[in-house]
Amino acid sequence: MRYFAVRFLQMLFAVWGVATLVFLFLQLTGDPMEVLAPEDMSEAQVAELRHAYGLDRPLHVRYLIYMENLLKGDLGVSWTSGEPALRLLAQRFPATLKLVLTALLFAIALGLPAGVWAAVRSDTWVDRGLRFLSVLGISAPTFWIGIMLILIFSVTLGWLPSAGAGNWRHYILPGLTLSFYRIALFLRMIRSTLLDVLTQDYVRTARAKGLAERVVVYKHALRNALIPFVTLVGLQFGQLMAGAVVTEWIFAWPGMNRLALNALFTEDRPVILAFVVLTAGIFAVVNFVVDLLYGWIDPRVRYA
Amino acid sequence: MRRWLAVLLLPLALGYAQKPLVIAYQGGAVTLDPHMRNETTTLSWQHHIFETPFFYTPDGKVVPVLAEKIEMVDPNTWRLYLKKGVRFHDGSEMTAEDVAFSILRAATHKKSQMKGYVGKVVAAEALDRYTVRIQTKVPDPLLPAHLDHAAVIPKAYLEKVGEEGFNKHPIGTGPYKFVSWLNGDHLNLEAFDGYWGPQPAFKKVKLVNIPNGATRVAALLSGEVDIAEKVLPQDFPRVERSGVADVRQTPGVRVIYVALDYWRAYGSEGLPKGAKNPFLDPRARKAIYMAIDEDAIVKRIMGGAATAAQQFLAPIHEGYNPEIRRFPYDPKAARKILEDLGYGDTDGDGWLELPTKDGGRVPFALRVDAPNDRYLNDAQIAQALANMLRRIGIKASVNAVPKKVFFPNMTKGHFTMYMAGWGSMDSINTLLSLFHSKDPSGLYGRFNRMRYKNPEVDRLIEQAAQTFDRQKREALIQKAMYIAMVQDVAYIPLHYENVIAGVRKGLVFVPRPDEYLHAYEVKKAR
């Protein structure tokens, strides 16, 4: 219970730290009115607008107001749309979540078996081929993968839509684009951990008992290899929720990463801050959940 | 059996008939409150739902929309007569109350971004059901045109649902009514059958934001969208070859121009330290002008997606002066002018030279400042300008930076030569902002960053801004422009960016020069 409380406080502290840092960094980017106010307004009119947004107050006052509101759960109002920043993000949260889950599903469905395959057949042409593909997957830029998939599957073949979110067909291309790197990452991770586990004594014992190789690999070895894998999937989830920017942008995905990117272009600072606080929160919570999951997969952690 | 087939196919057929017209924009509306964000895409989307008393036709004329006509009572008072029988989407009739309320809201709401247009209005009141009296603080001869940014909203409805409620379900008098939207992403619309004007060609419309150019084109070619704006020049051949769509272009109102330091004799920041600034002399500015091969820029850098500018104003602008033409491209003559002015190469290294304050001479080095993320191919254009200047013996270099850094730096005067763009439908606004000398009150010369100053031009501009007679006003603008562009060589115009759209075959549509894109201006080919 105490462990839980400490972890929870750490989580809050991390979110506060990130919010403060981003708040301060945003101040370094200059006067938001340069971008926010339309060119045809006079200086007096721009000053009025600045006052309306509270930007004529000193920095520390703005920071204190911001923190006070944050504690109340108020993440501010978007400067460009006039809507609460949290509502804008909430409208787009499900789209990002579904995209990220799709990508992780693809990555696990392809990366995990491929990793096992590569490990079991280590140093054969299968292994070498898969490792070569994984290098491609890790080094190919998301931007390029996305455009290529669109050119092949939307323009040339006409099988799948290129932009927006609608039915299941809309998920395939952005999901794949986002999963490429993760497929490769999962493959390499599973391969190396499994190879490591397969040399352990208990595996030799299991084999000596005369168990089928399938049972040895999947029941005994893989289970242990899964522990670091779950951590990795959890971290990737957190990273993707705030890191699907390029993919959402290319595929015109109505997710919150694209909203944040746009907010960055238009100096909509309340939305940028709300995005950062929200994703930092998600990241912290996911890490927390991953820790709990350990206990489920590895009983030793549970009893310790 | 056949009957069953028909039953099965009927919904398909209906679905096909009601397939919406889909238009892909580079951005998306961030609010549907028509007074809160003055930005082209947001306004484009809003124009489907809301209308204004006056609006511009695609060829630059101001015409009444919700207004019947307007009369000037005295320079500060106007009487606006409204069309009768105009209905809002909830069925209620638009009255003078709504119009007065809307104009005043656009003029005075603390977060309104329309003050650049209607900020001079101090009062608006309904005289009867269809007449509004408008009062301005100072005379504004262009008030009718400026009312193009005063969208009319139903007063009673707004007061009932509040601003938040209004943004969730906006109501206007436009040809399309709101169905649903995701802020910044898409907007679904349906034709309003109680619309006062002609019904639009498409019953259902979907406006979507596809920020990436390659994806926009892909969506057009794969049939997901019917019109895609801002097709990039490198994608033109792909669209033309596709057989399903083609590229349509219109010269826009945005002019890309070069400005030269007009106020510092020494210490201009894009020249070598201590060097004399040659650009206080119009002949030196003309030399730079003549060193620029604009046709090459249009052809090689813009891929034909631009139109060489003869002057600062475009032909559709009020006060366009057809007598002003580009100075010819002539690098030899350009170099000769600079040599005659005493900037010739004396040490034989090939570079022209500038005298310094202490009597020495330094090579004529010049930094060309430009943004790299604001205009189509901006950094490449700046690079081409530098190359052309090097050909006449100026050691030019390029400093291309993001717009967030560029514009504040230019406003602070950290330049000798910069490239930027300007787009406005309103000539008086252009003259007041860029050609009138800067004054401390900020009223004049707000974007005259190079501090061009000619008292005669100032006088003509001020006079034009107070002239209500269109013909007289045009003559004043023409005269001011002639002095500024031909005698003073105040700015060097490069080109007008073309407004570009990829359009599905079978649709009748030409892009507007002001970059607004409206579904109700799209027709089906017969």
Contacts between the chains, C-beta under 8 A, distances in Angstrom:
chain1	res1	chain2	res2	distance
A	29	B	404	6.8
A	30	B	404	6.5
A	30	B	408	6.2
A	31	B	408	7.2
A	34	B	404	6.8
A	34	B	407	6.1
A	34	B	408	5.7
A	35	B	403	8.0
A	35	B	404	6.4
A	37	B	113	7.3
A	38	B	38	4.0
A	38	B	39	7.1
A	38	B	113	5.1
A	38	B	116	6.0
A	39	B	116	7.7
A	39	B	447	7.4
A	40	B	38	7.3
A	40	B	116	3.2
A	40	B	117	7.0
A	40	B	424	7.1
A	40	B	429	6.4
A	40	B	433	7.8
A	41	B	113	7.0
A	41	B	115	5.6
A	41	B	116	4.4
A	41	B	119	7.5
A	42	B	115	7.6
A	42	B	116	7.1
A	42	B	119	7.2
A	42	B	442	5.9
A	42	B	443	6.8
A	42	B	446	7.1
A	43	B	442	3.8
A	43	B	446	7.2
A	44	B	442	6.9
A	45	B	115	4.4
A	45	B	116	6.9
A	45	B	119	5.8
A	48	B	110	6.7
A	48	B	115	7.7
A	49	B	110	7.9
A	49	B	111	6.9
A	49	B	113	7.4
A	51	B	110	7.9
A	52	B	110	4.5
A	52	B	111	5.1
A	78	B	30	7.5
A	80	B	30	4.5
A	80	B	31	7.0
A	80	B	37	6.0
A	81	B	30	4.2
A	81	B	31	4.4
A	81	B	36	7.8
A	81	B	37	7.4
A	81	B	167	7.8
A	81	B	183	5.8
A	81	B	184	7.5
A	82	B	31	5.7
A	82	B	33	6.4
A	82	B	36	5.6
A	82	B	111	6.9
A	82	B	163	7.2
A	82	B	167	6.8
A	83	B	31	7.5
A	83	B	164	7.6
A	83	B	167	6.6
A	83	B	183	6.6
A	88	B	183	5.9
A	88	B	184	7.9
A	91	B	182	6.2
A	91	B	183	6.7
A	92	B	182	7.4
A	92	B	185	7.8
A	147	B	214	5.5
A	147	B	215	7.8
A	150	B	214	7.2
A	150	B	215	6.2
A	150	B	218	4.7
A	151	B	218	6.8
A	154	B	218	5.2
A	154	B	219	7.5
A	154	B	222	4.4
A	154	B	224	7.7
A	155	B	218	5.0
A	155	B	221	5.1
A	155	B	222	5.5
A	158	B	222	5.7
A	158	B	223	7.6
A	161	B	219	7.7
A	161	B	222	7.3
A	161	B	224	5.5
A	162	B	215	5.6
A	162	B	218	4.5
A	162	B	219	5.1
A	162	B	222	6.0
A	162	B	224	6.4
A	163	B	24	7.3
A	163	B	208	7.2
A	163	B	210	4.8
A	163	B	215	5.3
A	163	B	216	7.7
A	163	B	218	7.6
A	163	B	219	4.7
A	163	B	224	6.3
A	163	B	225	7.7
A	164	B	185	8.0
A	164	B	186	7.1
A	164	B	208	6.1
A	164	B	210	7.6
A	164	B	224	7.7
A	249	B	211	5.6
A	249	B	212	5.9
A	250	B	212	5.0
A	250	B	214	7.8
A	250	B	215	5.7
A	251	B	215	6.7
A	252	B	185	7.7
A	252	B	208	6.9
A	252	B	209	6.4
A	252	B	210	4.1
A	252	B	211	6.5
A	252	B	212	7.2
A	252	B	215	6.1
A	252	B	219	8.0
A	254	B	182	5.4
A	254	B	185	4.3
A	254	B	186	7.3
A	258	B	185	8.0
A	258	B	211	7.2
A	259	B	184	6.4
A	262	B	27	7.8
A	262	B	184	6.3
A	262	B	211	7.8
A	266	B	30	7.7
